[in-house]
Each structure stands twice: as C-alpha cells, then as structure tokens.
Amino acid sequence: MTGSAEPADATGPTTQWAQLVLAPDGTITAADDAFLHWSGREAAELVGVAPFSSLLSAGGRIYHETHFLPLLLMQGEVRDVAFDVVRADGTTLAVLVHATLRRGPAGEPERIDVSVLDATVRRSYERELQRARRDAEAAEQQLRRIAETFQRSLLERAELTTDVVAVETRYRPAVDELEVGGDWHDAFPVDDRTLGASVGDVVGKGIDAACAMGQVRSAMRALARTGSGPSAVLHEVDRFVRTVPSAFASTTVYAEVDLVTLELRYAAAGHPPPVLVHADGTAELLWGGRSTPIGATLPGLDRTEGRAPLQPGDRVLLYTDGLCERHDRTPDEGFDLVAEAAARVHGLPLGQAADQLMATRLTYDDVRDDTCLLLLEVRRPAAG
Amino acid sequence: MDVRDRNRVTEDGSSSAPALVFAHGFGCDQRMWRLVAPAFEDRYRVVTFDHVGFGRSDLSAFDPERHGSLQGYADDLLEVVDALDLHDAVFVGHSVAAMIGVRAAVTDPGAFRALALVCPSPRYIDAPGYTGGFTEAEIDGLLDQLDANYLGWSAAMAPVIMGNADRPELGDELTNSFCRTDPRIAEAFARVTFLSDSRADLPLVEQPSLVIQTTNDAIAPEAVGRYVADHLPQSTFTRLAATGHCPNLSAPAETTDALEAFLASLG
C-alpha cells in the first residue's frame, strides 16, 4: 500500500443504493433518481400510481404478499429480501431490499421506507453457489448409488438352502451414512456334507473397508473349501490379511454344519458370540471357540473352536455388533438381548424371523453402524 | 405421534364454547392470526395450528408423499379436529388454507359447521375459461424467488440456529423466523399450493361459507374470489376495503368484523 487514495472508478455505478417511500398499501409515494434510473421509468409512471409489488416479477409479487409484507407487519422491519425488479424494457434487475415500517402516533402504519441495493453481482455469485450446491448434491447421490451397487454386488443374498439346512441373511446399511460399510455375511457349501457360514466386520467404513471386506470374505470362502475346519480357516485368514492391511483387526465368526451328523463347529475371532436357539425356543450364547481379532494373534495363542450338537428345529444366529451395540451398556448385556430377541421370534418362519430381528431396535433408534445377520435352521434329522 | 405436537396446536378461550379453527396460508405460520383470533376468545374455543413443515410444527412429520397434495394437509386438519374432539367447529382459512378447509369439508362433511375463506383461490394458474392470475412459468419464477431468498437466509441464520439447538425459544427471536421454513418443504408447499386445482371441490361443499375478498389482492384477484363464491352452494361474499393478500395482518379489525357478521348469520 502506498497510502495514496485510489482514483474513483469513473465507469462504476454512482451509487449502490436507491430509496423509495411507500404508502401503507404499498403505493410508491416517492422514488429517488437512482431508482428511476435503475427501473427505467419516469417519476410520473410510479409516484402516487404504482404499488411497489407491481414492479416485481410474478414470483416476486407472490413472495411480496406471502412473506415480505407479513414479515414487515409483524416485525416492523425486513432485511435482505431478494427481488427482481422488472424494468420498463422488460429486463430485470436483481436487488436486495430492506424495508422499515414507520408508524404514526396511534401506532397505525404511516409509511414504509425502502432501501434497494443493486445485487446483480451478488446474485450471479449466489447462482454460482446454488449451481455448486446442486452439483454437489447430484455427485453425492451418484456416489451413494455407486456405493450401494458395490455393496450389493459383494453381498448377494445367500439363501443357500439344502434339504437339511435353510439359511436367511440380511444386511442393513448404516443410517444417513454415505459410505459403504465393512460388514459381511456369507454361506456356501464347503463340500458335499458341510455347509460353511460366516459373518464379519472390517474396521472402518468407506470404499477401503468395503474392498478389504470383499477380499477377506472371498479368502475365507476359498480357504474354507480346503475342509480344514473353522479354527484352521481363521488361522489361514490371519496369514492372508498380512497382505491386506485394511482388513487387520477384522472380527468374524466362521461356522460349519455337518449335514450328516448335524454337528456345529464354530470359531469367533473377536466377534460377538453366535446364538443357538433350540427347537423348544430356549436360547443360549455360544461362548466357545473364542480368540483375538483377525491378524491380531499372539505367539503361542492358537485359534480355537467350539462345537455344539444341533437338532431339527434348532436355529443358529450369526450377527455383527450393529445389531446390539450401545455405549450405555456392556457388550454382554447387548448379547443377552440378542439371544432374547432370537428366542422371541423362534415361532416365526425363518425369513420373517430374520426380518423381525433386523427390525428389532436393540440399539439406538438412529442406527449409526451397518448391520449383518445370518440365521440358519436345521430342517431334517441327520441322514442315516 | 401426538397430533397436537405435530401441528403445534394452540388453544385459547373457553374449552366448552363453540370452536373456531384458524389455519394459516402459504408463507408463514399460525402467528398470521395473532391480531384476529384473540378477539374471539371471550366467546369461542379458539384453535390455531401450524401446517406440518411450518412454524413450530414437527418437521420430522413432513412426508413428501402425504404432503404432496392438499389432501394430505386436509387429512392433517381433520386429525386435529378429531384429536381435539371438536364438533360443529367453524373453519377459518387464509390463502391456500381456504382450499385445505374445502378439501377437508368435502372429505368429511361432518367436520365443520361452516367455512370462512379469506382470500381464497381454487386455482392460481390460468386455464381455458378461467383466469387464476398466473401462468405456469410465473409459478416457476416463484420457486426461483424462494431459492434466491433461502440462500441468503440460510447462510446468515444457520449458524445462529445451529448454535442454539438446545434453546429453541431463541429461534423465535430471529429476524424473519416467522416465515422461515426448510427450503425443500417450502418448495414442496409452493408446488402444492400454486399448482393445485380445487375448482371441482367447490360445488361439493354443503356448509354455509363466507368468502372474504380484499381490494387489489395480487394473488387472489376479485374475479377469483367471485368465482369461489359463485361455485359454493351456500356462500356469502364480503369485500373488504383493505388491500393486499393478508388482511388478517394489515386490517385485523375489518377482518374480525367480517368474521363476526358471518358467525352471527349462522345463528
């Protein structure tokens, strides 16, 4: 800065403001030269003749009657209302209007003082903002669609049903979350006499988590087909995630049902315990086969597995913590609630039971976390 | 959800007296009636409320489908009547609420004893043989107008409102708050209001009705008010000296007198 005054811009407007005075019924009673110049009208066309609102666009006239005047009458003052003034030649001028209602001694409206600001530049700037906002909204919607499609493609519903076992799976995305989640479910034949089922949760959200989820889920399915059993599968998954850092510390439960003996074998890596609902409707949490989250193994600590005999009519529920997690109670209290809920819906057909469980609000009303569940039912006695 | 909370129902006057239900139009909220409604409190049970999405109604109750037509607002109104157990109430509706009342009266003819319609219009857009006063393009212009204003308001007001979420009463004091609405809801209501056509409802109204017409109403011109009165089977037409679309604010005494005369005529 040199300290010397800038010369006045000879080409710029002489003033940014124009002044009007209106009668209480809105008729213009005085207009300054600036307003006459801007509107392209003669004083005789306006003063004592035209209501201010008659100079506005049709939308502006409605707004004037439904917003501007009520506000002025209620508050005595209105500021920053955007209008388009229609000039004599039909073109429009974007303005911002401030108005003050002056009252007489008895409180009756006497006149309305109006200041009009040329808002051409500001309006075009606002239109840019509006366009940017609309573009952003459109982009957000597109991203949401991509995310949903992506997730759906990873979580094709696995209603894998054999003569012996029926499976229902459900997935619910997190409320108001743009990003995809990292929860998964899966059910597949391991071999001719074994059904595999997994539910898991990759730490974090977003495309990164979803990609990691897809990899772990596929890896687990491939590793399971070696027939080595739940604890060995988790052990191999531990090795696998060394190459997929985003999948580190995932939690999962992997279970296999022997379709001949009806034995359930399962292993949980830092994951909520499965629920076994017996044919008679009593439920228990399966606390066996527990170990640390995927990749977070300690030397000397092996992956373990639990076993439980199943009977026709028994159901097994695998789920992620989105079903029951709340900060104001312990995880164990949440698991108990899941077991109770699973027992409550035991009388319903399998699909309805899965729907009910998903709809049960064991967590906050606005479920932040995404949620997966897998419900399987033993339909027939073991062969032989 | 409690209907009284949903529509922010306010009751004054004697609960055993005959009821007057005041409904606000497009733009602001139930406070549009604050210079008129109190005049009836000594003899009536005076009920005012906010349409869902406006004033201090429960915004979460706004359902784009339900509130995508006047029928949804009429159903809300009938639920308010039901929740308050009103019988033989007289409905007073301003602007678009006039046609909400008409729709409610056609939906449930027993809900109201009579209808007072202040600055009504059954259709804002011109049609063959009918002059509503606006073209469809002009109504699109209104949506732009709403957009232009909400941008300025939301930028200035959002921080103030957000910062006081736990003290909602502060919101009442904010400049322009009386006509402040979620922009998406305002746009939806503008579409419902200005794109609606209630002409076919008018001959179906069985109750005595009053049409209050002002001078130089830029939104519901006199020809439109006359049309409403001509097509309501039992109507009275009253023309006020007051100008503009909101006589309930600009000329409360004259508006009150017109309502008083109508109520007296009902016996």
Interface residues (C-beta under 8 A of the other chain):
Chain A: P24 D25 G26 P51 S53 S54 S57 A58 G59 G60 R61 I62 Y63 H64 E65 T66 H67 L69 P70 L71 L73 M74 Q75 E77 V78 R79 D80 V81 A82 F83 D84 A94 L96 P109 R123 E126 L129 Q130
Chain B: G25 F26 G27 C28 R31 M32 S95 F134 T135 E138 I139 D140 G141 L142 L143 D144 Q145 L146 D147 A148 N149 L151 G152 W153 A156 T175 N176 F178 C179 F194 N216 D217 A218 I219 T243 G244 H245 C246 L249 S250
